[in-house]
């Protein structure tokens, strides 16, 4: 005769490992996502195919220095030095980062030029 073993209650699966995986995925996606809003420059940057006319207007941006056509200039005096070189404020300006200048410094200078009314800026490397 066969004696059946007493029926044991069925064991429920543990949800702890699944919850751990869900929290790990949550942490991963929180660290991998970007919460900040991308900032854009409201200044329309000139396309590479634009025509350049007039005297050179090359602005070298350094970490602490600023020069126009190789001559040192202050940020406050930049507009006054640029105006005699331009027919209109829509003429093209060329910005070039030098000697480890940060992108933030170039963006700050570009915003300063926009506030001064200059509308055509080209960034070169």
N, CA, C and O atoms as a MOPAC input file, in Angstrom:
PM7 MOZYME 1SCF
protein

 N      0.81700 1    -1.16800 1     0.00000 1
 C      0.00000 1     0.00000 1     0.00000 1
 C      0.86200 1     1.23200 1     0.00000 1
 O      1.91500 1     1.34000 1     0.62800 1
 N      0.34300 1     2.10100 1    -0.72400 1
 C      1.04300 1     3.39300 1    -0.80700 1
 C      0.39800 1     4.38100 1     0.14400 1
 O     -0.81900 1     4.56000 1     0.19000 1
 N      1.26100 1     4.99500 1     0.88100 1
 C      0.75500 1     5.98600 1     1.81100 1
 C      1.15300 1     7.35600 1     1.26000 1
 O      2.33200 1     7.65300 1     1.06800 1
 N      0.17500 1     8.14200 1     1.02400 1
 C      0.46500 1     9.49200 1     0.52300 1
 C      0.96200 1    10.35700 1     1.66200 1
 O      0.43200 1    10.35500 1     2.77400 1
 N      1.99600 1    11.08900 1     1.33200 1
 C      2.50700 1    12.02700 1     2.32700 1
 C      1.48800 1    13.12600 1     2.51700 1
 O      0.76400 1    13.48300 1     1.58700 1
 N      1.43200 1    13.64700 1     3.69200 1
 C      0.45200 1    14.71500 1     3.89900 1
 C      0.76800 1    15.90000 1     2.97600 1
 O      1.92300 1    16.30200 1     2.83600 1
 N     -0.23300 1    16.42300 1     2.38100 1
 C     -0.07300 1    17.53900 1     1.43800 1
 C      0.42300 1    18.77500 1     2.16800 1
 O     -0.16500 1    19.25200 1     3.13900 1
 N      1.51700 1    19.25700 1     1.65300 1
 C      2.03800 1    20.48900 1     2.24100 1
 C      1.43400 1    21.67500 1     1.50300 1
 O      1.18700 1    21.60800 1     0.29900 1
 N      1.20400 1    22.73700 1     2.21700 1
 C      0.65400 1    23.90400 1     1.51500 1
 C      1.67700 1    24.41600 1     0.49100 1
 O      2.88400 1    24.40100 1     0.73300 1
 N      1.18000 1    24.85200 1    -0.61300 1
 C      2.04800 1    25.33700 1    -1.68900 1
 C      2.71800 1    26.62400 1    -1.24500 1
 O      2.07000 1    27.51600 1    -0.69700 1
 N      4.01300 1    26.71600 1    -1.48300 1
 C      4.77400 1    27.88600 1    -1.05600 1
 C      4.63800 1    28.99600 1    -2.07800 1
 O      4.77100 1    28.75600 1    -3.27800 1
 N      4.37600 1    30.19900 1    -1.62100 1
 C      4.26100 1    31.34200 1    -2.52500 1
 C      5.65600 1    31.84100 1    -2.86600 1
 O      6.53600 1    31.84700 1    -2.00600 1
 N      5.87400 1    32.26600 1    -4.12400 1
 C      7.20300 1    32.76100 1    -4.48400 1
 C      7.50400 1    34.08500 1    -3.77000 1
 O      6.61400 1    34.90200 1    -3.53300 1
 N      8.75100 1    34.26400 1    -3.44600 1
 C      9.16800 1    35.48100 1    -2.74900 1
 C      9.28500 1    36.62400 1    -3.76000 1
 O      9.87000 1    36.45400 1    -4.83000 1
 N      8.73800 1    37.76200 1    -3.42600 1
 C      8.79200 1    38.92400 1    -4.31100 1
 C      9.99400 1    39.82100 1    -4.02300 1
 O     10.22200 1    40.79700 1    -4.73800 1
 N     10.75200 1    39.50500 1    -3.00100 1
 C     11.88300 1    40.34500 1    -2.61400 1
 C     12.91300 1    40.49800 1    -3.73600 1
 O     13.33100 1    41.62700 1    -3.99500 1
 N     13.34600 1    39.43400 1    -4.41600 1
 C     14.32300 1    39.63100 1    -5.50500 1
 C     13.78300 1    40.50900 1    -6.63800 1
 O     14.52400 1    41.30800 1    -7.21200 1
 N     12.50300 1    40.36100 1    -6.95600 1
 C     11.92700 1    41.17300 1    -8.02100 1
 C     11.88900 1    42.65200 1    -7.61200 1
 O     12.15700 1    43.52900 1    -8.43300 1
 N     11.56200 1    42.92400 1    -6.36600 1
 C     11.53800 1    44.30500 1    -5.87400 1
 C     12.94400 1    44.89200 1    -5.89300 1
 O     13.12300 1    46.06100 1    -6.23500 1
 N     13.94000 1    44.09000 1    -5.53000 1
 C     15.33000 1    44.55100 1    -5.59000 1
 C     15.72600 1    44.93600 1    -7.01300 1
 O     16.36100 1    45.96800 1    -7.23200 1
 N     15.35000 1    44.11200 1    -7.95900 1
 C     15.68500 1    44.40700 1    -9.36200 1
 C     14.99100 1    45.67800 1    -9.82000 1
 O     15.59300 1    46.49000 1   -10.52200 1
 N     13.74500 1    45.86200 1    -9.43800 1
 C     13.01000 1    47.06800 1    -9.82600 1
 C     13.68700 1    48.31300 1    -9.25200 1
 O     13.81800 1    49.31500 1    -9.95400 1
 N     14.11500 1    48.26700 1    -8.00400 1
 C     14.79200 1    49.41500 1    -7.40600 1
 C     16.14600 1    49.66500 1    -8.06100 1
 O     16.53000 1    50.81900 1    -8.25400 1
 N     16.86600 1    48.62100 1    -8.40100 1
 C     18.14300 1    48.80100 1    -9.11100 1
 C     17.92500 1    49.45200 1   -10.47400 1
 O     18.68800 1    50.33500 1   -10.86800 1
 N     16.89400 1    49.02500 1   -11.19000 1
 C     16.58900 1    49.65300 1   -12.48000 1
 C     16.17800 1    51.11000 1   -12.29300 1
 O     16.56300 1    51.97000 1   -13.08600 1
 N     15.41000 1    51.38700 1   -11.26300 1
 C     15.00000 1    52.75900 1   -10.98400 1
 C     16.21000 1    53.64400 1   -10.71800 1
 O     16.30800 1    54.74500 1   -11.25900 1
 N     17.13000 1    53.16600 1    -9.88800 1
 C     18.34400 1    53.93700 1    -9.59700 1
 C     19.17500 1    54.12000 1   -10.86200 1
 O     19.68800 1    55.21200 1   -11.10700 1
 N     19.31400 1    53.07900 1   -11.66200 1
 C     20.09200 1    53.17900 1   -12.90000 1
 C     19.51200 1    54.25300 1   -13.82200 1
 O     20.24800 1    55.10800 1   -14.31500 1
 N     18.21100 1    54.21300 1   -14.05400 1
 C     17.61800 1    55.17200 1   -14.97900 1
 C     17.61300 1    56.58700 1   -14.40600 1
 O     17.68600 1    57.55300 1   -15.16600 1
 N     17.53000 1    56.72800 1   -13.10900 1
 C     17.61400 1    58.06500 1   -12.52300 1
 C     19.01100 1    58.64200 1   -12.70500 1
 O     19.15300 1    59.83100 1   -12.99000 1
 N     20.03700 1    57.82600 1   -12.54600 1
 C     21.40600 1    58.31400 1   -12.71000 1
 C     21.76000 1    58.53000 1   -14.17600 1
 O     22.57600 1    59.39500 1   -14.49700 1
 N     21.16100 1    57.76000 1   -15.05400 1
 C     21.49600 1    57.86300 1   -16.47300 1
 C     20.70500 1    58.95200 1   -17.18800 1
 O     21.07900 1    59.35200 1   -18.29000 1
 N     19.63800 1    59.43200 1   -16.59700 1
 C     18.81100 1    60.43000 1   -17.28200 1
 C     19.31800 1    61.83400 1   -17.00200 1
 O     20.09300 1    62.05700 1   -16.07200 1
 N     18.87700 1    62.76200 1   -17.80800 1
 C     19.23800 1    64.17000 1   -17.65800 1
 C     18.01200 1    64.92600 1   -17.18700 1
 O     16.95800 1    64.89300 1   -17.82300 1
 N     18.16600 1    65.60500 1   -16.06400 1
 C     17.03400 1    66.31900 1   -15.49800 1
 C     17.01700 1    67.78200 1   -15.88800 1
 O     15.97600 1    68.43100 1   -15.78700 1
 N     18.13900 1    68.31500 1   -16.32800 1
 C     18.21500 1    69.73200 1   -16.67800 1
 C     17.65200 1    70.00200 1   -18.06000 1
 O     17.55200 1    69.10200 1   -18.89400 1
 N     17.29400 1    71.23000 1   -18.28300 1
 C     16.80700 1    71.64800 1   -19.59000 1
 C     17.99700 1    72.14100 1   -20.39700 1
 O     18.81900 1    72.90900 1   -19.89800 1
 N     18.08600 1    71.70300 1   -21.63000 1
 C     19.17200 1    72.16300 1   -22.48000 1
 C     18.99100 1    73.64200 1   -22.78400 1
 O     17.90900 1    74.08100 1   -23.17400 1
 N     20.04700 1    74.39300 1   -22.60400 1
 C     19.99900 1    75.82400 1   -22.88100 1
 C     20.45300 1    76.06200 1   -24.31300 1
 O     21.36700 1    75.39900 1   -24.80300 1
 N     19.82400 1    76.99000 1   -24.96200 1
 C     20.20800 1    77.34600 1   -26.31800 1
 C     20.54200 1    78.82200 1   -26.37100 1
 O     20.07500 1    79.61400 1   -25.55200 1
 N     21.34200 1    79.16900 1   -27.32700 1
 C     21.66100 1    80.57400 1   -27.53500 1
 C     20.56700 1    81.20000 1   -28.37700 1
 O     20.27500 1    80.69800 1   -29.46200 1
 N     19.96000 1    82.26600 1   -27.92100 1
 C     18.91400 1    82.90000 1   -28.72000 1
 C     19.46800 1    83.68800 1   -29.90100 1
 O     18.69900 1    84.26700 1   -30.66800 1
 N     20.76900 1    83.71800 1   -30.05700 1
 C     21.40600 1    84.44300 1   -31.13200 1
 C     21.47500 1    83.56400 1   -32.37200 1
 O     22.01000 1    82.45800 1   -32.30000 1
 N     20.95400 1    84.01800 1   -33.50600 1
 C     21.06700 1    83.19000 1   -34.71200 1
 C     22.51800 1    83.18100 1   -35.18300 1
 O     23.06000 1    84.20900 1   -35.58900 1
 N     23.12700 1    82.01700 1   -35.12300 1
 C     24.51200 1    81.89900 1   -35.55200 1
 C     24.56100 1    81.82300 1   -37.07400 1
 O     23.73300 1    81.15600 1   -37.69500 1
 N     25.52400 1    82.50300 1   -37.66500 1
 C     25.63100 1    82.53900 1   -39.11500 1
 C     26.09200 1    81.19800 1   -39.64200 1
 O     26.90000 1    80.51700 1   -39.01000 1
 N     25.58400 1    80.82200 1   -40.78700 1
 C     25.99100 1    79.57000 1   -41.42800 1
 C     27.34600 1    79.76500 1   -42.08400 1
 O     27.75200 1    80.89600 1   -42.35000 1
 N     28.04500 1    78.67600 1   -42.34400 1
 C     29.38900 1    78.74600 1   -42.90100 1
 C     29.43400 1    79.33400 1   -44.30200 1
 O     30.50000 1    79.76700 1   -44.74100 1
 N     28.31400 1    79.36400 1   -45.02200 1
 C     28.32900 1    79.83100 1   -46.39900 1
 C     28.09300 1    81.32100 1   -46.56300 1
 O     27.96800 1    81.80000 1   -47.69000 1
 N     28.02800 1    82.06200 1   -45.46700 1
 C     27.75600 1    83.49400 1   -45.56300 1
 C     28.92700 1    84.25300 1   -46.16200 1
 O     30.07700 1    83.82700 1   -46.05900 1
 N     28.62400 1    85.37200 1   -46.78400 1
 C     29.66300 1    86.20100 1   -47.39300 1
 C     30.27900 1    87.11100 1   -46.33400 1
 O     29.58100 1    87.69900 1   -45.50800 1
 N     31.58400 1    87.20500 1   -46.38300 1
 C     32.30600 1    88.05200 1   -45.44000 1
 C     32.80500 1    89.26200 1   -46.19900 1
 O     33.40200 1    89.13400 1   -47.26800 1
 N     32.55900 1    90.43700 1   -45.64300 1
 C     33.03700 1    91.65500 1   -46.29300 1
 C     33.58500 1    92.60200 1   -45.23500 1
 O     33.21200 1    92.52400 1   -44.06400 1
 N     34.45800 1    93.48100 1   -45.64800 1
 C     35.00900 1    94.47700 1   -44.73100 1
 C     36.29700 1    94.00800 1   -44.09200 1
 O     36.81800 1    92.94500 1   -44.43000 1
 N     36.81200 1    94.80100 1   -43.16700 1
 C     38.05900 1    94.44800 1   -42.49600 1
 C     37.87000 1    93.22800 1   -41.59500 1
 O     36.74300 1    92.88200 1   -41.24100 1
 N     38.97300 1    92.57900 1   -41.22700 1
 C     38.84500 1    91.39400 1   -40.36500 1
 C     38.29800 1    91.75600 1   -38.99300 1
 O     38.60600 1    92.80800 1   -38.43300 1
 N     37.47500 1    90.84900 1   -38.47000 1
 C     36.89200 1    91.00700 1   -37.13900 1
 C     36.99700 1    89.67600 1   -36.41100 1
 O     35.99100 1    89.01900 1   -36.14400 1
 N     38.23300 1    89.28600 1   -36.09200 1
 C     38.50400 1    88.02500 1   -35.41700 1
 C     38.69500 1    88.28600 1   -33.92900 1
 O     39.61400 1    88.99600 1   -33.52000 1
 N     37.81500 1    87.70100 1   -33.13500 1
 C     37.86000 1    87.88700 1   -31.68400 1
 C     38.40200 1    86.59500 1   -31.07100 1
 O     37.75100 1    85.55100 1   -31.12000 1
 N     39.60600 1    86.68000 1   -30.49300 1
 C     40.21100 1    85.54300 1   -29.80500 1
 C     39.79400 1    85.58900 1   -28.34200 1
 O     40.00700 1    86.58900 1   -27.65700 1
 N     39.19800 1    84.49900 1   -27.86900 1
 C     38.70000 1    84.43000 1   -26.50400 1
 C     39.60800 1    83.48900 1   -25.71900 1
 O     39.66900 1    82.29300 1   -26.00400 1
 N     40.30600 1    84.02900 1   -24.73800 1
 C     41.14600 1    83.23600 1   -23.84700 1
 C     40.46700 1    83.07100 1   -22.50800 1
 O     39.40000 1    83.64200 1   -22.28500 1
 N     41.06700 1    82.29500 1   -21.60200 1
 C     40.44700 1    82.10400 1   -20.28600 1
 C     40.26600 1    83.41100 1   -19.52100 1
 O     39.26200 1    83.58700 1   -18.83100 1
 N     41.21100 1    84.31700 1   -19.63300 1
 C     41.12600 1    85.59500 1   -18.92700 1
 C     41.28000 1    86.78300 1   -19.86700 1
 O     41.04200 1    87.92000 1   -19.46000 1
 N     41.66900 1    86.54600 1   -21.10000 1
 C     41.96600 1    87.63100 1   -22.03900 1
 C     40.99900 1    87.62500 1   -23.20300 1
 O     40.28600 1    86.65500 1   -23.46000 1
 N     41.00500 1    88.73800 1   -23.88800 1
 C     40.17300 1    88.91900 1   -25.07200 1
 C     40.95600 1    89.79200 1   -26.02900 1
 O     41.50300 1    90.81900 1   -25.62500 1
 N     41.01900 1    89.39900 1   -27.29300 1
 C     41.73500 1    90.23500 1   -28.26100 1
 C     40.95600 1    90.29500 1   -29.56400 1
 O     40.29800 1    89.33600 1   -29.96400 1
 N     41.04900 1    91.43600 1   -30.20700 1
 C     40.40900 1    91.67000 1   -31.49600 1
 C     41.50800 1    91.88500 1   -32.51500 1
 O     42.27400 1    92.84500 1   -32.41600 1
 N     41.59100 1    90.99300 1   -33.49800 1
 C     42.62600 1    91.03400 1   -34.53500 1
 C     44.02600 1    91.09900 1   -33.93100 1
 O     44.89500 1    91.80500 1   -34.44400 1
 N     44.24200 1    90.36500 1   -32.84900 1
 C     45.56400 1    90.29800 1   -32.23100 1
 C     45.86500 1    91.38800 1   -31.22100 1
 O     46.90600 1    91.33700 1   -30.56600 1
 N     44.99800 1    92.36500 1   -31.07200 1
 C     45.19400 1    93.45700 1   -30.11400 1
 C     44.32400 1    93.21800 1   -28.88800 1
 O     43.12200 1    92.98000 1   -29.00600 1
 N     44.94200 1    93.28400 1   -27.70500 1
 C     44.19600 1    93.05500 1   -26.46600 1
 C     43.10900 1    94.11000 1   -26.29300 1
 O     43.31400 1    95.29000 1   -26.57700 1
 N     41.95600 1    93.66300 1   -25.82300 1
 C     40.82400 1    94.55800 1   -25.60400 1
 C     40.04300 1    94.04300 1   -24.39400 1
 O     40.04000 1    92.84600 1   -24.10900 1
 N     39.38700 1    94.95500 1   -23.69300 1
 C     38.57500 1    94.54100 1   -22.55000 1
 C     37.17600 1    94.16800 1   -23.03100 1
 O     36.74900 1    94.57300 1   -24.11200 1
 N     36.47000 1    93.39000 1   -22.21000 1
 C     35.10200 1    92.99900 1   -22.58800 1
 C     34.19000 1    94.21300 1   -22.66300 1
 O     33.30200 1    94.27000 1   -23.51400 1
 N     34.39800 1    95.18600 1   -21.77900 1
 C     33.54700 1    96.37000 1   -21.76600 1
 C     33.82400 1    97.24800 1   -22.99000 1
 O     32.90800 1    97.90300 1   -23.49000 1
 N     35.05300 1    97.27500 1   -23.47700 1
 C     35.39700 1    98.13000 1   -24.61000 1
 C     35.29300 1    97.44300 1   -25.95400 1
 O     35.62300 1    98.03900 1   -26.97900 1
 N     34.83800 1    96.19200 1   -25.97100 1
 C     34.78200 1    95.44000 1   -27.23000 1
 C     33.82800 1    96.07300 1   -28.23500 1
 O     34.16700 1    96.18600 1   -29.41300 1
 N     32.65800 1    96.48200 1   -27.80100 1
 C     31.68000 1    97.06600 1   -28.73500 1
 C     32.22700 1    98.33700 1   -29.36600 1
 O     32.07500 1    98.54200 1   -30.57000 1
 N     32.85800 1    99.19100 1   -28.57500 1
 C     33.39300 1   100.45000 1   -29.10900 1
 C     34.50800 1   100.20300 1   -30.12100 1
 O     34.65600 1   100.97100 1   -31.07100 1
 N     35.28300 1    99.15500 1   -29.93500 1
 C     36.37000 1    98.84700 1   -30.86400 1
 C     35.83200 1    98.16900 1   -32.12700 1
 O     36.41400 1    98.31700 1   -33.20200 1
 N     34.72500 1    97.42600 1   -32.00800 1
 C     34.15700 1    96.73100 1   -33.15800 1
 C     33.41800 1    97.66300 1   -34.11300 1
 O     33.48600 1    97.47700 1   -35.32900 1
 N     32.72900 1    98.63800 1   -33.59500 1
 C     31.87000 1    99.48400 1   -34.43600 1
 C     32.60300 1   100.14900 1   -35.60700 1
 O     32.04300 1   100.17300 1   -36.70300 1
 N     33.82300 1   100.69200 1   -35.44800 1
 C     34.48300 1   101.28000 1   -36.61400 1
 C     34.84800 1   100.25900 1   -37.69200 1
 O     35.08500 1   100.63900 1   -38.83900 1
 N     34.89900 1    98.97600 1   -37.34500 1
 C     35.25600 1    97.94200 1   -38.31200 1
 C     34.05900 1    97.39500 1   -39.07600 1
 O     34.21900 1    96.55800 1   -39.96400 1
 N     32.86200 1    97.86200 1   -38.73700 1
 C     31.64000 1    97.29500 1   -39.31500 1
 C     30.79900 1    98.36600 1   -39.99200 1
 O     30.75300 1    99.51800 1   -39.56100 1
 N     30.13000 1    97.94900 1   -41.07400 1
 C     29.16800 1    98.85300 1   -41.73200 1
 C     27.83800 1    98.83400 1   -40.98600 1
 O     27.18200 1    99.86500 1   -40.83800 1
 N     27.45100 1    97.65300 1   -40.52000 1
 C     26.20300 1    97.48500 1   -39.75900 1
 C     26.43200 1    96.40300 1   -38.71200 1
 O     27.38100 1    95.62500 1   -38.81100 1
 N     25.56900 1    96.35800 1   -37.71700 1
 C     25.72000 1    95.35000 1   -36.67000 1
 C     25.36100 1    93.95400 1   -37.15400 1
 O     25.50500 1    92.98600 1   -36.40800 1
 N     24.89700 1    93.83800 1   -38.38800 1
 C     24.60000 1    92.52400 1   -38.95500 1
 C     25.81700 1    91.92700 1   -39.66200 1
 O     25.74400 1    90.79700 1   -40.14500 1
 N     26.93700 1    92.66000 1   -39.73700 1
 C     28.15800 1    92.11800 1   -40.33200 1
 C     28.67700 1    90.96500 1   -39.47900 1
 O     28.43000 1    90.90300 1   -38.27500 1
 N     29.39600 1    90.06000 1   -40.12200 1
 C     29.85600 1    88.84600 1   -39.47000 1
 C     31.02000 1    89.09300 1   -38.50700 1
 O     31.97100 1    89.80600 1   -38.82600 1
 N     30.91900 1    88.48200 1   -37.31600 1
 C     31.99800 1    88.45800 1   -36.33200 1
 C     32.48200 1    87.01500 1   -36.20300 1
 O     31.68200 1    86.08000 1   -36.24100 1
 N     33.77900 1    86.84300 1   -36.05100 1
 C     34.33700 1    85.50300 1   -35.91500 1
 C     34.92400 1    85.35900 1   -34.51700 1
 O     35.81200 1    86.11700 1   -34.12700 1
 N     34.41900 1    84.37800 1   -33.76400 1
 C     34.92500 1    84.07500 1   -32.43000 1
 C     35.79900 1    82.82700 1   -32.50800 1
 O     35.46300 1    81.86000 1   -33.19200 1
 N     36.92500 1    82.86200 1   -31.79600 1
 C     37.82000 1    81.70700 1   -31.76100 1
 C     38.29800 1    81.50800 1   -30.32600 1
 O     38.88300 1    82.41000 1   -29.72700 1
 N     38.04500 1    80.32700 1   -29.78500 1
 C     38.51400 1    79.99700 1   -28.44800 1
 C     40.00100 1    79.69600 1   -28.47300 1
 O     40.47300 1    78.95800 1   -29.33800 1
 N     40.74100 1    80.26000 1   -27.53300 1
 C     42.19300 1    80.08000 1   -27.48200 1
 C     42.63700 1    79.66100 1   -26.08700 1
 O     41.97800 1    79.96400 1   -25.09300 1
 N     43.75800 1    78.96400 1   -26.03100 1
 C     44.47400 1    78.67000 1   -24.78300 1
 C     43.57000 1    78.13200 1   -23.67500 1
 O     43.66800 1    78.57400 1   -22.53000 1
 N     42.70300 1    77.19500 1   -24.00000 1
 C     41.87600 1    76.56400 1   -22.97500 1
 C     40.71000 1    77.39400 1   -22.48800 1
 O     40.27100 1    77.22300 1   -21.35100 1
 N     40.19800 1    78.28100 1   -23.30600 1
 C     39.02000 1    79.06300 1   -22.89900 1
 C     37.83200 1    78.12000 1   -22.73900 1
 O     37.62500 1    77.22700 1   -23.56100 1
 N     37.06500 1    78.32000 1   -21.69300 1
 C     35.91100 1    77.45100 1   -21.45100 1
 C     34.76000 1    77.83000 1   -22.38100 1
 O     34.64900 1    78.96400 1   -22.84600 1
 N     33.92700 1    76.85600 1   -22.62600 1
 C     32.75400 1    77.10100 1   -23.45600 1
 C     31.83700 1    78.13200 1   -22.80800 1
 O     31.20600 1    78.92900 1   -23.50200 1
 N     31.76500 1    78.11600 1   -21.48600 1
 C     30.92100 1    79.08900 1   -20.78100 1
 C     31.39500 1    80.50700 1   -21.04500 1
 O     30.57700 1    81.41300 1   -21.20300 1
 N     32.69700 1    80.71100 1   -21.09500 1
 C     33.22900 1    82.05600 1   -21.38200 1
 C     32.82500 1    82.49800 1   -22.78700 1
 O     32.45500 1    83.65400 1   -22.99000 1
 N     32.89400 1    81.59400 1   -23.74700 1
 C     32.51200 1    81.92900 1   -25.12600 1
 C     31.02400 1    82.21800 1   -25.19800 1
 O     30.61300 1    83.15700 1   -25.88000 1
 N     30.20600 1    81.43000 1   -24.50800 1
 C     28.75600 1    81.66100 1   -24.50100 1
 C     28.43500 1    83.00400 1   -23.85100 1
 O     27.58100 1    83.74200 1   -24.34200 1
 N     29.11600 1    83.32400 1   -22.74900 1
 C     28.89500 1    84.60600 1   -22.07200 1
 C     29.24400 1    85.77000 1   -22.99100 1
 O     28.50600 1    86.75300 1   -23.05900 1
 N     30.36100 1    85.66200 1   -23.69700 1
 C     30.75100 1    86.71700 1   -24.63200 1
 C     29.74700 1    86.82700 1   -25.78400 1
 O     29.42400 1    87.93100 1   -26.22100 1
 N     29.25800 1    85.69300 1   -26.27000 1
 C     28.26400 1    85.70500 1   -27.35200 1
 C     26.97900 1    86.38200 1   -26.88700 1
 O     26.37900 1    87.15300 1   -27.63600 1
 N     26.55700 1    86.10200 1   -25.67200 1
 C     25.35900 1    86.76200 1   -25.13500 1
 C     25.59100 1    88.25800 1   -24.96300 1
 O     24.68300 1    89.05800 1   -25.19300 1
 N     26.79100 1    88.63800 1   -24.56400 1
 C     27.11500 1    90.06600 1   -24.43700 1
 C     27.05100 1    90.74500 1   -25.80500 1
 O     26.54000 1    91.85900 1   -25.91800 1
 N     27.55600 1    90.09400 1   -26.82700 1
 C     27.48900 1    90.66000 1   -28.18100 1
 C     26.03700 1    90.75400 1   -28.66300 1
 O     25.67100 1    91.71900 1   -29.33300 1
 N     25.21500 1    89.76400 1   -28.32800 1
 C     23.80700 1    89.80800 1   -28.71500 1
 C     23.09900 1    90.98200 1   -28.05700 1
 O     22.32100 1    91.68700 1   -28.70000 1
 N     23.37600 1    91.19200 1   -26.75500 1
 C     22.76100 1    92.32500 1   -26.05800 1
 C     23.20500 1    93.65300 1   -26.65400 1
 O     22.46600 1    94.63600 1   -26.60900 1
 N     24.42600 1    93.68400 1   -27.22000 1
 C     24.92200 1    94.91300 1   -27.83700 1
 C     24.34000 1    95.11500 1   -29.23400 1
 O     24.54200 1    96.16900 1   -29.83800 1
 N     23.61200 1    94.10600 1   -29.76100 1
 C     22.94500 1    94.27300 1   -31.05100 1
 C     23.61200 1    93.55500 1   -32.21800 1
 O     23.11800 1    93.63800 1   -33.34200 1
 N     24.71900 1    92.85300 1   -31.98700 1
 C     25.38000 1    92.12100 1   -33.06200 1
 C     24.63200 1    90.81400 1   -33.29700 1
 O     24.35400 1    90.06700 1   -32.35800 1
 N     24.30700 1    90.54500 1   -34.57100 1
 C     23.43700 1    89.41000 1   -34.85400 1
 C     24.08100 1    88.29000 1   -35.66000 1
 O     23.46500 1    87.23900 1   -35.83500 1
 N     25.28800 1    88.47900 1   -36.15200 1
 C     25.90600 1    87.45800 1   -36.98200 1
 C     27.25400 1    87.07100 1   -36.37800 1
 O     28.23600 1    87.80400 1   -36.49200 1
 N     27.28000 1    85.90300 1   -35.73200 1
 C     28.48100 1    85.43600 1   -35.05100 1
 C     28.81200 1    84.03900 1   -35.56300 1
 O     27.93100 1    83.18600 1   -35.67400 1
 N     30.08400 1    83.81000 1   -35.87500 1
 C     30.54500 1    82.50200 1   -36.31400 1
 C     31.59100 1    82.03200 1   -35.30700 1
 O     32.49900 1    82.78400 1   -34.95200 1
 N     31.46400 1    80.80900 1   -34.85500 1
 C     32.42300 1    80.22200 1   -33.92800 1
 C     33.31800 1    79.26600 1   -34.69900 1
 O     32.82700 1    78.32700 1   -35.32600 1
 N     34.61800 1    79.49100 1   -34.65900 1
 C     35.57100 1    78.62000 1   -35.33400 1
 C     36.50500 1    78.01200 1   -34.30000 1
 O     36.62500 1    78.50300 1   -33.17700 1
 N     37.16500 1    76.92900 1   -34.70600 1
 C     38.11300 1    76.31100 1   -33.76800 1
 C     39.54800 1    76.53800 1   -34.19000 1
 O     40.47000 1    76.08400 1   -33.51200 1

